[in-house]
Amino acid sequence: MKRKVTTEEVIHIAELSRLAFTDAECEAQREHLEKVLGYFETLDGVDIADVPPTAHILDAVNVLREDEVEPSFDNAELVANAPERDDGAYVVPRVVD
């Protein structure tokens, strides 16, 4: 059963989208929407009973490496030469109002 799209539906969708169509554009959009709905009707007819639900097309689980925690620099040593510092952080001039 092919779903028919009315001109009023196209106008309503256009208003929701803040679009304005001429009569010719409105008719073209109506035909286009009918074709799109036809594609969905075709998909509705496909038997997917034996297809498991998927969230991703690949079987990738987690491709990130494990974190490697190593000793780092001493914070006090890093900010020792800063012209101005506050609680272990650099103080810099404001650049955004």
C-alpha positions in Angstrom: 0.0 0.0 0.0 1.7 3.1 -1.2 1.4 6.1 1.2 0.2 9.3 -0.5 1.6 12.6 0.8 -0.7 15.5 0.5 0.2 19.1 -0.4 -1.1 20.2 3.0 1.4 17.8 4.7 4.3 19.2 2.6 3.2 22.8 3.5 3.0 21.8 7.2 6.5 20.2 7.1 7.8 23.2 5.3 6.4 25.6 7.9 7.9 23.5 10.7 11.3 23.7 8.9 10.9 27.4 8.3 11.0 26.8 4.5 8.9 28.4 1.8 8.1 26.6 -1.4 6.6 27.7 -4.7 3.7 25.6 -6.0 6.1 23.8 -8.3 8.7 23.2 -5.5 5.9 22.0 -3.2 4.8 19.4 -5.8 8.4 18.2 -6.3 8.8 17.8 -2.6 5.5 15.9 -2.3 6.7 13.5 -5.0 10.1 13.1 -3.4 8.5 12.4 0.1 6.3 9.7 -1.5 9.4 8.1 -3.1 11.2 8.1 0.3 8.2 6.6 2.1 8.0 4.0 -0.7 11.6 3.0 0.1 10.7 2.5 3.7 7.7 0.3 2.7 10.1 -1.8 0.7 12.3 -2.2 3.8 9.3 -3.1 5.9 8.8 -6.2 3.6 12.3 -7.6 4.3 12.4 -10.6 6.5 14.8 -9.9 9.4 13.7 -12.7 11.8 17.1 -14.4 11.7 19.1 -11.2 11.9 20.5 -10.3 15.4 20.2 -6.7 16.5 23.4 -4.8 16.1 24.8 -1.6 17.5 27.8 -1.5 15.2 28.6 -3.2 11.9 32.1 -4.3 13.2 32.9 -6.6 16.1 35.4 -4.1 17.5 35.3 -4.1 21.3 37.8 -1.6 22.5 40.7 -0.6 20.3 42.4 1.6 22.8 45.5 0.6 24.6 45.7 0.2 28.4 46.8 3.3 30.3 50.5 3.3 31.2 51.0 5.2 34.4 54.6 6.3 34.8 56.4 8.7 37.1 56.1 12.3 35.9 57.7 15.6 36.7 57.3 17.2 40.1 54.7 20.0 39.9 56.6 22.3 42.1 59.6 22.0 39.8 57.5 22.7 36.7 56.0 26.0 38.1 59.1 27.1 39.9 60.1 29.6 37.0 56.6 30.9 36.4 56.3 34.6 36.9 53.0 34.1 38.8 51.5 30.9 40.1 48.5 29.9 42.3 48.2 26.6 44.0 50.5 24.8 41.7 49.1 26.3 38.5 50.4 29.0 36.1 48.6 32.3 36.3 48.3 34.0 32.9 46.7 37.2 31.7 43.0 37.0 30.9 42.4 36.8 27.1 38.7 36.4 27.0 36.2 38.8 28.5 
